[in-house]
Amino acid sequence: MSELIRKLEALLGENGVYHGERLKERHFPGGGVFESSTLEPLALVRPTTTEEVSDVLKLCYEAGQAVVPHGGLTGLVEGTTSTKNEIAITLERMNKIEEIDTESRTMTVQAGVPLQVVQEEADKADMLFPLDLGARGTATIGGNVSTNAGGNRVIRYGMMRDQVLGMEVVLADGTIISSMNKIIKNNTGYDLKQFFIGAEGTLGIVTKLVLRVRPKPLSQDMAFIGVNGFSQVTTFLNYIDRALGGTLSAFEVLWSDYYKLVTTPPAEGKPPLPYDYDYYILLEAMGGDATNDAERFVEVLGKSLEDGVITDAVIAQSQAERNTMWEIRDDVEQVAQNSPIITFDISVSLNKMESYVLEMQEELDKKWPDNTCMIFGHLGDGNLHVIVGVGDDSEDTKKAVVETVYQGLTTRGGSVSAEHGIGLQKRDYLSWSRSDDEIALMQIIKKAVDPKGLMNPGKIFA
């Protein structure tokens, strides 16, 4: 046992530090989204307070020991991959909701609280925490901050950074920066929390947050829409956003291949619309008047059909039907039927999206005629998930597929990572979306905050 581990056990107790055979009790992801490879760290440290996190990092800083922060381990870019030379720190025991302040419309939480618990506690207080994504039951709120998570309702409520008012974070040397701000407007110098949102644990460990919550909507109206032609998709987005008067909360689009995949066996989903259309839109509106909002929703969709803005529609008639619609959209694991697969999370502006997708599919067809290419995502905010299978997962083939998918983004001002982060998986492609000067400034910030390079080393950039 190393001297550092002895010191950590003295600090946290035996149950606060897992090492040796005890690591076998845990899973440590080390590969892609559907891989089960395991990479054990030197030890897994489990603090219970911000002060303990600080003390752990002080010991690691003195010893020159690299540290990898762990959230719910649901990330998709190998951002939590650790090695035998690194110590992993999990905040799973820092999982308390400290306060719900309905008057200030805030919630104070420890970083290890799962997203779903935050959502449920807000709901009990008749409030809404709007961030939502498929891994809600496991993903922690601290991990959501570290990756600047997006999800299903960004079009109305914004990314994770838009939900954070205050933050407590521990730097590499153990310094605690506490800025537990409850106010929206605060122009007193640099907004320090923004350095850590989306930093993937490379600048420090977020331990506590003040979250912004909203009054719970009183209505939720949903529909599946069928359209032909991409211009119909974008025309309808503007049409419906205006017609619903600010209540549009989700605008998800499924390309026809993906829609068929998630609504035919072995998938459990049943198609709400026939397989006649090029694109399927999952539409959600949330408002403050259940009766009038429902009537307006039906009226607007009826007029959309009459005006030829959309081709077909089915409206959910119950909460069970609304849940079923979301389950169809979220049944992402069905893409594993096409394994081996390579997953992508990209952004491109709507006026360039159609040309990007057509160019990408043409290149894939040219190089791998039997490829599968499933596309779906939060199109309302320009984010697509692209899942490609070419029947080969060798490293050379993966690299060729990745560059085929990414090459059209650079000329269109797009991003190789819309909401998943960079981690190890996209590190070599950061320069495809960021300039040399931008990357240089990021590295200056990293060096200033973490001079020994101990926080999640090798992630984002080498």
Helices and strands as residue ranges (DSSP letters): H 3-12, G 14-16, E 17-19, G 20-25, E 43-45, H 50-63, E 67-70, E 87-90, E 97-101, E 106-110, H 115-124, E 127-128, H 141-147, H 154-157, G 160-163, E 164-170, E 176-179, H 193-196, E 205-212, E 214-215, E 219-227, H 230-243, E 248-255, H 256-261, E 279-287, H 290-306, E 312-315, H 319-330, G 332-338, E 342-347, H 350-367, E 372-377, G 379-381, E 383-389, H 395-410, G 427-432, H 436-449
